[in-house]
Amino acid sequence: MLGKIAGALLGKRIAGPQSGAKGAILGYGAAALARRSVPALAAVALAGWAFNKVREKRQREPAYPSDASPSPPSG
């Protein structure tokens, strides 16, 4: 309910002072769009964050072949 009120107030500002119900309709549409798009945007952001963490971890760890063994110190 608060989202609808905030959307109507935002739509009123967008539409201007002499717009009548047009601002409320725009605000309601903006609130409905935000309600549908915010979870999708959050999921995309979370997936991007996780991908970045995995990529950073792979770059930090050295990739040695499985048959590599340490060599004795020379000297």
C-alpha positions as CSV (number, residue, x, y, z in Angstrom):
1,M,0.0,0.0,0.0
2,L,2.8,2.4,0.8
3,G,4.3,1.6,-2.6
4,K,1.1,2.7,-4.3
5,I,1.0,5.9,-2.4
6,A,4.7,6.7,-3.1
7,G,4.1,5.8,-6.7
8,A,1.1,8.2,-6.9
9,L,3.1,11.0,-5.4
10,L,6.0,10.4,-7.7
11,G,3.6,10.3,-10.7
12,K,2.1,13.6,-9.6
13,R,5.5,15.2,-9.6
14,I,6.3,13.7,-13.0
15,A,3.1,14.7,-14.7
16,G,3.1,18.3,-13.5
17,P,0.7,20.6,-11.7
18,Q,-2.3,20.5,-14.1
19,S,-2.4,16.9,-15.1
20,G,-5.4,15.5,-13.1
21,A,-5.4,11.8,-12.7
22,K,-2.7,11.3,-15.2
23,G,0.0,11.6,-12.5
24,A,-1.6,9.0,-10.3
25,I,-1.9,6.6,-13.2
26,L,1.7,7.1,-14.2
27,G,2.8,6.6,-10.6
28,Y,0.7,3.4,-10.2
29,G,2.3,2.1,-13.4
30,A,5.8,3.0,-12.1
31,A,5.1,1.2,-8.9
32,A,3.8,-1.9,-10.7
33,L,6.8,-1.9,-13.0
34,A,9.2,-1.6,-10.0
35,R,7.4,-4.4,-8.2
36,R,8.0,-6.7,-11.2
37,S,11.5,-5.6,-12.1
38,V,13.3,-5.2,-8.8
39,P,13.4,-8.9,-7.9
40,A,14.8,-9.7,-11.4
41,L,17.4,-6.9,-11.1
42,A,18.4,-8.2,-7.6
43,A,18.8,-11.8,-9.0
44,V,21.0,-10.5,-11.9
45,A,23.1,-8.4,-9.5
46,L,23.5,-11.4,-7.1
47,A,24.5,-13.7,-10.0
48,G,27.1,-11.1,-11.2
49,W,28.5,-10.7,-7.8
50,A,28.9,-14.5,-7.4
51,F,30.5,-14.8,-10.9
52,N,32.9,-12.1,-10.0
53,K,33.9,-13.8,-6.7
54,V,34.5,-17.1,-8.4
55,R,36.6,-15.4,-11.1
56,E,38.7,-13.6,-8.6
57,K,39.3,-16.8,-6.6
58,R,40.4,-18.6,-9.7
59,Q,42.9,-15.8,-10.6
60,R,44.4,-15.8,-7.0
61,E,45.0,-19.6,-6.9
62,P,48.0,-20.7,-9.0
63,A,47.1,-23.4,-11.5
64,Y,49.8,-26.1,-11.4
65,P,49.6,-29.3,-13.4
66,S,48.7,-32.4,-11.4
67,D,52.0,-34.1,-12.1
68,A,54.1,-31.1,-10.8
69,S,56.2,-31.8,-7.7
70,P,58.4,-29.5,-5.7
71,S,62.1,-29.6,-6.7
72,P,64.8,-29.8,-4.1
73,P,66.7,-26.6,-3.4
74,S,69.9,-26.1,-5.3
75,G,73.1,-25.5,-3.5
